[in-house]
Each structure stands twice: as C-alpha cells, then as structure tokens.
C-alpha cells in the first residue's frame, strides 16, 4: 500500500481480556495472486467502498470489526479527514 491511515482502535472483550484491535485503511494497493496454504480457500474481490458501505447497512456484512471500520471510514470521508 502507498498509504496507511489508522482509523480506529477497539477493545475486543474488555471484561475478559486486554486484547485490542487497531484498524487501518490502506490506499494505493497493488493486487497479487493469492498464495493460500494447502488447506485454505481464499477469494479476492475488489469493490467500490460505497458498495461495501451499502452491504454493511443492509446487514450483509456483520463482522463487528468490519462494520465498525466501514462506518468510521465513511464518517472520515464525509468530514474530509481521509482522501477519497
């Protein structure tokens, strides 16, 4: 990636552990063919951010870290805090 911007820090289970997630948005990506382990199945999909945002709003993406990151990035874009 050409640019990495930290967008969010989250405590994952603050009542049970001190595990944290630090979420970045990466821009200026270069795509390569995946090299999965022998027991992995990986699929790469490139889609516009707005499509991902709409998928979150429709409940099609439900992973908590992804939902939080997408909503925070959308807010940062609207506030002009992140290059589009």
N, CA, C and O atoms as CSV, one atom per row, in Angstrom:
chain,resi,resn,atom,element,x,y,z
A,1,UNK,N,N,0.840,-1.183,0.000
A,1,UNK,CA,C,0.000,0.000,0.000
A,1,UNK,C,C,0.882,1.242,0.000
A,1,UNK,O,O,1.952,1.270,0.608
A,2,UNK,N,N,0.410,2.253,-0.689
A,2,UNK,CA,C,1.134,3.525,-0.707
A,2,UNK,C,C,0.904,4.320,0.575
A,2,UNK,O,O,1.800,5.025,1.040
A,3,UNK,N,N,-0.295,4.210,1.148
A,3,UNK,CA,C,-0.642,4.978,2.346
A,3,UNK,C,C,-1.398,4.094,3.334
A,3,UNK,O,O,-2.258,3.302,2.949
A,4,UNK,N,N,-1.064,4.243,4.605
A,4,UNK,CA,C,-1.769,3.580,5.702
A,4,UNK,C,C,-2.249,4.667,6.647
A,4,UNK,O,O,-1.469,5.529,7.052
A,5,UNK,N,N,-3.529,4.633,7.003
A,5,UNK,CA,C,-4.083,5.601,7.941
A,5,UNK,C,C,-4.805,4.841,9.043
A,5,UNK,O,O,-5.692,4.031,8.773
A,6,UNK,N,N,-4.420,5.108,10.283
A,6,UNK,CA,C,-5.128,4.479,11.399
A,6,UNK,C,C,-6.496,5.131,11.530
A,6,UNK,O,O,-6.607,6.357,11.561
A,7,UNK,N,N,-7.538,4.308,11.606
A,7,UNK,CA,C,-8.895,4.855,11.696
A,7,UNK,C,C,-9.602,4.512,12.998
A,7,UNK,O,O,-10.544,5.205,13.383
A,8,UNK,N,N,-9.171,3.458,13.687
A,8,UNK,CA,C,-9.949,3.016,14.832
A,8,UNK,C,C,-9.137,2.080,15.715
A,8,UNK,O,O,-8.366,1.255,15.225
A,9,UNK,N,N,-9.320,2.219,17.018
A,9,UNK,CA,C,-8.812,1.248,17.984
A,9,UNK,C,C,-10.010,0.742,18.776
A,9,UNK,O,O,-10.854,1.526,19.208
A,10,UNK,N,N,-10.078,-0.564,18.964
A,10,UNK,CA,C,-11.209,-1.158,19.680
A,10,UNK,C,C,-10.714,-2.151,20.718
A,10,UNK,O,O,-9.768,-2.902,20.477
A,11,UNK,N,N,-11.368,-2.148,21.883
A,11,UNK,CA,C,-11.162,-3.196,22.880
A,11,UNK,C,C,-12.120,-4.327,22.521
A,11,UNK,O,O,-13.332,-4.122,22.452
A,12,UNK,N,N,-11.580,-5.513,22.295
A,12,UNK,CA,C,-12.400,-6.599,21.757
A,12,UNK,C,C,-13.257,-7.289,22.803
A,12,UNK,O,O,-14.371,-7.718,22.500
A,13,UNK,N,N,-12.771,-7.402,24.001
A,13,UNK,CA,C,-13.548,-8.055,25.054
A,13,UNK,C,C,-13.036,-7.541,26.384
A,13,UNK,O,O,-12.417,-8.275,27.154
A,14,UNK,N,N,-13.305,-6.265,26.645
A,14,UNK,CA,C,-12.662,-5.619,27.784
A,14,UNK,C,C,-13.045,-6.208,29.140
A,14,UNK,O,O,-12.374,-5.920,30.131
A,15,UNK,N,N,-14.074,-7.004,29.219
A,15,UNK,CA,C,-14.401,-7.628,30.505
A,15,UNK,C,C,-13.648,-8.940,30.712
A,15,UNK,O,O,-13.561,-9.442,31.833
A,16,UNK,N,N,-13.101,-9.496,29.623
A,16,UNK,CA,C,-12.452,-10.798,29.729
A,16,UNK,C,C,-10.969,-10.784,29.367
A,16,UNK,O,O,-10.226,-11.674,29.779
A,17,UNK,N,N,-10.528,-9.779,28.596
A,17,UNK,CA,C,-9.126,-9.741,28.184
A,17,UNK,C,C,-8.730,-8.302,27.873
A,17,UNK,O,O,-9.562,-7.395,27.858
A,18,UNK,N,N,-7.443,-8.123,27.626
A,18,UNK,CA,C,-6.962,-6.795,27.244
A,18,UNK,C,C,-6.657,-6.727,25.745
A,18,UNK,O,O,-5.926,-5.843,25.296
A,19,UNK,N,N,-7.215,-7.656,24.981
A,19,UNK,CA,C,-6.979,-7.704,23.538
A,19,UNK,C,C,-7.544,-6.461,22.862
A,19,UNK,O,O,-8.672,-6.048,23.130
A,20,UNK,N,N,-6.737,-5.872,21.979
A,20,UNK,CA,C,-7.151,-4.694,21.231
A,20,UNK,C,C,-7.000,-4.946,19.744
A,20,UNK,O,O,-6.179,-5.755,19.311
A,21,UNK,N,N,-7.807,-4.238,18.975
A,21,UNK,CA,C,-7.671,-4.235,17.521
A,21,UNK,C,C,-7.342,-2.811,17.106
A,21,UNK,O,O,-7.959,-1.856,17.577
A,22,UNK,N,N,-6.371,-2.679,16.227
A,22,UNK,CA,C,-6.043,-1.389,15.632
A,22,UNK,C,C,-6.321,-1.534,14.148
A,22,UNK,O,O,-5.732,-2.379,13.474
A,23,UNK,N,N,-7.225,-0.703,13.644
A,23,UNK,CA,C,-7.706,-0.840,12.274
A,23,UNK,C,C,-7.154,0.300,11.429
A,23,UNK,O,O,-7.208,1.466,11.817
A,24,UNK,N,N,-6.628,-0.059,10.278
A,24,UNK,CA,C,-6.076,0.894,9.333
A,24,UNK,C,C,-6.846,0.808,8.026
A,24,UNK,O,O,-7.435,-0.225,7.707
A,25,UNK,N,N,-6.836,1.894,7.277
A,25,UNK,CA,C,-7.287,1.844,5.897
A,25,UNK,C,C,-6.026,1.980,5.043
A,25,UNK,O,O,-5.188,2.849,5.282
A,26,UNK,N,N,-5.911,1.114,4.055
A,26,UNK,CA,C,-4.760,1.125,3.153
A,26,UNK,C,C,-5.226,1.624,1.794
A,26,UNK,O,O,-6.247,1.177,1.272
A,27,UNK,N,N,-4.472,2.548,1.232
A,27,UNK,CA,C,-4.815,3.100,-0.077
A,27,UNK,C,C,-3.624,2.931,-1.010
A,27,UNK,O,O,-2.480,2.818,-0.569
A,28,UNK,N,N,-3.916,2.916,-2.305
A,28,UNK,CA,C,-2.873,2.721,-3.296
A,28,UNK,C,C,-2.355,1.297,-3.283
A,28,UNK,O,O,-1.148,1.057,-3.266
A,29,UNK,N,N,-3.289,0.356,-3.292
A,29,UNK,CA,C,-2.935,-1.061,-3.196
A,29,UNK,C,C,-2.466,-1.626,-4.526
A,29,UNK,O,O,-2.867,-1.157,-5.591
A,30,UNK,N,N,-1.621,-2.631,-4.451
A,30,UNK,CA,C,-1.208,-3.418,-5.601
A,30,UNK,C,C,-1.717,-4.835,-5.359
A,30,UNK,O,O,-1.426,-5.438,-4.326
A,31,UNK,N,N,-2.468,-5.357,-6.305
A,31,UNK,CA,C,-3.041,-6.689,-6.138
A,31,UNK,C,C,-2.120,-7.744,-6.734
A,31,UNK,O,O,-1.501,-7.538,-7.778
A,32,UNK,N,N,-2.044,-8.873,-6.048
A,32,UNK,CA,C,-1.248,-10.014,-6.480
A,32,UNK,C,C,-2.108,-11.265,-6.364
A,32,UNK,O,O,-3.128,-11.272,-5.674
A,33,UNK,N,N,-1.689,-12.303,-7.035
A,33,UNK,CA,C,-2.384,-13.583,-6.912
A,33,UNK,C,C,-2.194,-14.108,-5.492
A,33,UNK,O,O,-1.084,-14.073,-4.960
A,34,UNK,N,N,-3.275,-14.594,-4.876
A,34,UNK,CA,C,-3.135,-15.135,-3.518
A,34,UNK,C,C,-2.294,-16.411,-3.521
A,34,UNK,O,O,-2.260,-17.146,-4.508
A,35,UNK,N,N,-1.625,-16.654,-2.410
A,35,UNK,CA,C,-0.843,-17.873,-2.227
A,35,UNK,C,C,-1.314,-18.558,-0.944
A,35,UNK,O,O,-0.616,-18.537,0.070
A,36,UNK,N,N,-2.506,-19.167,-0.993
A,36,UNK,CA,C,-3.060,-19.768,0.229
A,36,UNK,C,C,-2.282,-21.008,0.658
A,36,UNK,O,O,-1.621,-21.664,-0.148
A,37,UNK,N,N,-2.382,-21.309,1.954
A,37,UNK,CA,C,-1.857,-22.576,2.453
A,37,UNK,C,C,-2.646,-23.709,1.807
A,37,UNK,O,O,-3.714,-23.477,1.239
A,38,UNK,N,N,-2.133,-24.917,1.889
A,38,UNK,CA,C,-2.775,-26.049,1.223
A,38,UNK,C,C,-4.195,-26.303,1.723
A,38,UNK,O,O,-5.005,-26.877,0.994
A,39,UNK,N,N,-4.513,-25.893,2.941
A,39,UNK,CA,C,-5.853,-26.138,3.483
A,39,UNK,C,C,-6.719,-24.873,3.531
A,39,UNK,O,O,-7.750,-24.853,4.204
A,40,UNK,N,N,-6.306,-23.826,2.823
A,40,UNK,CA,C,-7.061,-22.568,2.804
A,40,UNK,C,C,-7.746,-22.355,1.461
A,40,UNK,O,O,-7.266,-22.794,0.416
A,41,UNK,N,N,-8.862,-21.679,1.522
A,41,UNK,CA,C,-9.528,-21.213,0.308
A,41,UNK,C,C,-9.688,-19.706,0.442
A,41,UNK,O,O,-10.407,-19.232,1.322
A,42,UNK,N,N,-9.028,-18.957,-0.420
A,42,UNK,CA,C,-9.089,-17.502,-0.381
A,42,UNK,C,C,-9.753,-16.975,-1.636
A,42,UNK,O,O,-9.564,-17.506,-2.731
A,43,UNK,N,N,-10.522,-15.938,-1.462
A,43,UNK,CA,C,-11.150,-15.276,-2.604
A,43,UNK,C,C,-10.917,-13.780,-2.456
A,43,UNK,O,O,-11.232,-13.195,-1.420
A,44,UNK,N,N,-10.368,-13.167,-3.491
A,44,UNK,CA,C,-10.194,-11.719,-3.505
A,44,UNK,C,C,-11.313,-11.107,-4.318
A,44,UNK,O,O,-11.669,-11.594,-5.391
A,45,UNK,N,N,-11.859,-10.032,-3.786
A,45,UNK,CA,C,-12.897,-9.294,-4.504
A,45,UNK,C,C,-12.601,-7.819,-4.363
A,45,UNK,O,O,-12.416,-7.317,-3.254
A,46,UNK,N,N,-12.556,-7.132,-5.471
A,46,UNK,CA,C,-12.353,-5.689,-5.443
A,46,UNK,C,C,-13.708,-5.043,-5.694
A,46,UNK,O,O,-14.361,-5.323,-6.699
A,47,UNK,N,N,-14.130,-4.170,-4.770
A,47,UNK,CA,C,-15.396,-3.486,-4.959
A,47,UNK,C,C,-15.274,-2.062,-4.443
A,47,UNK,O,O,-14.449,-1.783,-3.573
A,48,UNK,N,N,-16.084,-1.167,-4.970
A,48,UNK,CA,C,-16.043,0.220,-4.511
A,48,UNK,C,C,-16.430,0.306,-3.037
A,48,UNK,O,O,-17.247,-0.473,-2.549
A,49,UNK,N,N,-15.828,1.267,-2.340
A,49,UNK,CA,C,-16.118,1.429,-0.918
A,49,UNK,C,C,-17.610,1.640,-0.690
A,49,UNK,O,O,-18.169,1.087,0.257
A,50,UNK,N,N,-18.261,2.423,-1.534
A,50,UNK,CA,C,-19.689,2.711,-1.346
A,50,UNK,C,C,-20.514,1.426,-1.392
A,50,UNK,O,O,-21.506,1.300,-0.674
A,51,UNK,N,N,-20.113,0.479,-2.226
A,51,UNK,CA,C,-20.819,-0.808,-2.276
A,51,UNK,C,C,-20.648,-1.567,-0.957
A,51,UNK,O,O,-21.605,-2.144,-0.442
A,52,UNK,N,N,-19.440,-1.564,-0.420
A,52,UNK,CA,C,-19.205,-2.200,0.879
A,52,UNK,C,C,-20.025,-1.511,1.962
A,52,UNK,O,O,-20.621,-2.178,2.807
A,53,UNK,N,N,-20.058,-0.195,1.943
A,53,UNK,CA,C,-20.844,0.574,2.918
A,53,UNK,C,C,-22.318,0.172,2.851
A,53,UNK,O,O,-22.948,-0.037,3.888
A,54,UNK,N,N,-22.868,0.064,1.654
A,54,UNK,CA,C,-24.270,-0.333,1.493
A,54,UNK,C,C,-24.492,-1.769,1.972
A,54,UNK,O,O,-25.542,-2.076,2.538
A,55,UNK,N,N,-23.519,-2.645,1.751
A,55,UNK,CA,C,-23.625,-4.021,2.240
A,55,UNK,C,C,-23.691,-4.043,3.767
A,55,UNK,O,O,-24.434,-4.835,4.347
A,56,UNK,N,N,-22.916,-3.177,4.414
A,56,UNK,CA,C,-22.968,-3.068,5.877
A,56,UNK,C,C,-24.350,-2.595,6.304
A,56,UNK,O,O,-24.942,-3.165,7.220
A,57,UNK,N,N,-24.868,-1.560,5.653
A,57,UNK,CA,C,-26.181,-1.022,6.022
A,57,UNK,C,C,-27.300,-2.041,5.830
A,57,UNK,O,O,-28.269,-2.055,6.589
A,58,UNK,N,N,-27.163,-2.896,4.813
A,58,UNK,CA,C,-28.187,-3.922,4.555
A,58,UNK,C,C,-28.021,-5.143,5.459
A,58,UNK,O,O,-28.860,-6.044,5.434
A,59,UNK,N,N,-26.967,-5.185,6.244
A,59,UNK,CA,C,-26.731,-6.321,7.129
A,59,UNK,C,C,-26.084,-7.504,6.446
A,59,UNK,O,O,-26.078,-8.604,6.998
A,60,UNK,N,N,-25.538,-7.306,5.258
A,60,UNK,CA,C,-24.876,-8.393,4.536
A,60,UNK,C,C,-23.465,-8.630,5.057
A,60,UNK,O,O,-22.932,-9.732,4.924
A,61,UNK,N,N,-22.866,-7.622,5.640
A,61,UNK,CA,C,-21.573,-7.738,6.307
A,61,UNK,C,C,-21.849,-7.509,7.783
A,61,UNK,O,O,-22.346,-6.449,8.163
A,62,UNK,N,N,-21.532,-8.491,8.621
A,62,UNK,CA,C,-21.928,-8.410,10.026
A,62,UNK,C,C,-20.766,-8.538,11.005
A,62,UNK,O,O,-20.963,-8.385,12.210
A,63,UNK,N,N,-19.584,-8.809,10.521
A,63,UNK,CA,C,-18.421,-8.902,11.397
A,63,UNK,C,C,-18.206,-7.564,12.096
A,63,UNK,O,O,-18.123,-6.528,11.438
A,64,UNK,N,N,-18.118,-7.579,13.417
A,64,UNK,CA,C,-18.109,-6.333,14.191
A,64,UNK,C,C,-16.940,-5.416,13.849
A,64,UNK,O,O,-17.121,-4.201,13.765
A,65,UNK,N,N,-15.755,-5.963,13.653
A,65,UNK,CA,C,-14.612,-5.111,13.314
A,65,UNK,C,C,-14.782,-4.475,11.942
A,65,UNK,O,O,-14.462,-3.301,11.754
A,66,UNK,N,N,-15.283,-5.244,10.990
A,66,UNK,CA,C,-15.503,-4.699,9.653
A,66,UNK,C,C,-16.574,-3.627,9.678
A,66,UNK,O,O,-16.398,-2.566,9.080
A,67,UNK,N,N,-17.682,-3.884,10.360
A,67,UNK,CA,C,-18.771,-2.903,10.446
A,67,UNK,C,C,-18.262,-1.611,11.078
A,67,UNK,O,O,-18.509,-0.527,10.550
A,68,UNK,N,N,-17.561,-1.715,12.192
A,68,UNK,CA,C,-17.043,-0.520,12.866
A,68,UNK,C,C,-16.078,0.240,11.967
A,68,UNK,O,O,-16.133,1.468,11.890
A,69,UNK,N,N,-15.199,-0.482,11.291
A,69,UNK,CA,C,-14.217,0.166,10.422
A,69,UNK,C,C,-14.889,0.872,9.255
A,69,UNK,O,O,-14.540,2.009,8.934
A,70,UNK,N,N,-15.844,0.215,8.621
A,70,UNK,CA,C,-16.525,0.809,7.467
A,70,UNK,C,C,-17.292,2.063,7.880
A,70,UNK,O,O,-17.241,3.077,7.184
A,71,UNK,N,N,-17.996,2.002,8.997
A,71,UNK,CA,C,-18.748,3.177,9.453
A,71,UNK,C,C,-17.813,4.326,9.815
A,71,UNK,O,O,-18.115,5.483,9.521
A,72,UNK,N,N,-16.686,4.023,10.449
A,72,UNK,CA,C,-15.721,5.070,10.803
A,72,UNK,C,C,-15.091,5.674,9.554
A,72,UNK,O,O,-14.925,6.892,9.480
A,73,UNK,N,N,-14.740,4.854,8.579
A,73,UNK,CA,C,-14.154,5.366,7.337
A,73,UNK,C,C,-15.157,6.246,6.605
A,73,UNK,O,O,-14.786,7.296,6.079
A,74,UNK,N,N,-16.414,5.839,6.561
A,74,UNK,CA,C,-17.448,6.661,5.916
A,74,UNK,C,C,-17.526,8.026,6.592
A,74,UNK,O,O,-17.589,9.049,5.909
A,75,UNK,N,N,-17.524,8.055,7.917
A,75,UNK,CA,C,-17.558,9.317,8.654
A,75,UNK,C,C,-16.326,10.166,8.337
A,75,UNK,O,O,-16.440,11.373,8.120
A,76,UNK,N,N,-15.164,9.542,8.310
A,76,UNK,CA,C,-13.939,10.278,7.999
A,76,UNK,C,C,-13.983,10.857,6.592
A,76,UNK,O,O,-13.517,11.974,6.367
A,77,UNK,N,N,-14.538,10.110,5.646
A,77,UNK,CA,C,-14.672,10.619,4.278
A,77,UNK,C,C,-15.617,11.815,4.237
A,77,UNK,O,O,-15.322,12.820,3.591
A,78,UNK,N,N,-16.748,11.708,4.920
A,78,UNK,CA,C,-17.721,12.808,4.940
A,78,UNK,C,C,-17.141,14.060,5.588
A,78,UNK,O,O,-17.472,15.176,5.187
A,79,UNK,N,N,-16.286,13.884,6.580
A,79,UNK,CA,C,-15.676,15.017,7.284
A,79,UNK,C,C,-14.408,15.523,6.607
A,79,UNK,O,O,-13.785,16.471,7.085
A,80,UNK,N,N,-14.019,14.892,5.487
A,80,UNK,CA,C,-12.818,15.311,4.774
A,80,UNK,C,C,-11.525,14.962,5.486
A,80,UNK,O,O,-10.493,15.586,5.239
A,81,UNK,N,N,-11.568,13.974,6.365
A,81,UNK,CA,C,-10.389,13.577,7.131
A,81,UNK,C,C,-9.613,12.439,6.483
A,81,UNK,O,O,-8.609,11.975,7.025
A,82,UNK,N,N,-10.076,11.997,5.336
A,82,UNK,CA,C,-9.433,10.887,4.643
A,82,UNK,C,C,-9.552,11.150,3.152
A,82,UNK,O,O,-10.650,11.428,2.669
A,83,UNK,N,N,-8.459,11.071,2.410
A,83,UNK,CA,C,-8.573,11.281,0.963
A,83,UNK,C,C,-9.459,10.218,0.333
A,83,UNK,O,O,-9.345,9.037,0.660
A,84,UNK,N,N,-10.331,10.627,-0.557
A,84,UNK,CA,C,-11.230,9.693,-1.232
A,84,UNK,C,C,-10.537,9.025,-2.331
A,84,UNK,O,O,-11.130,8.198,-3.023
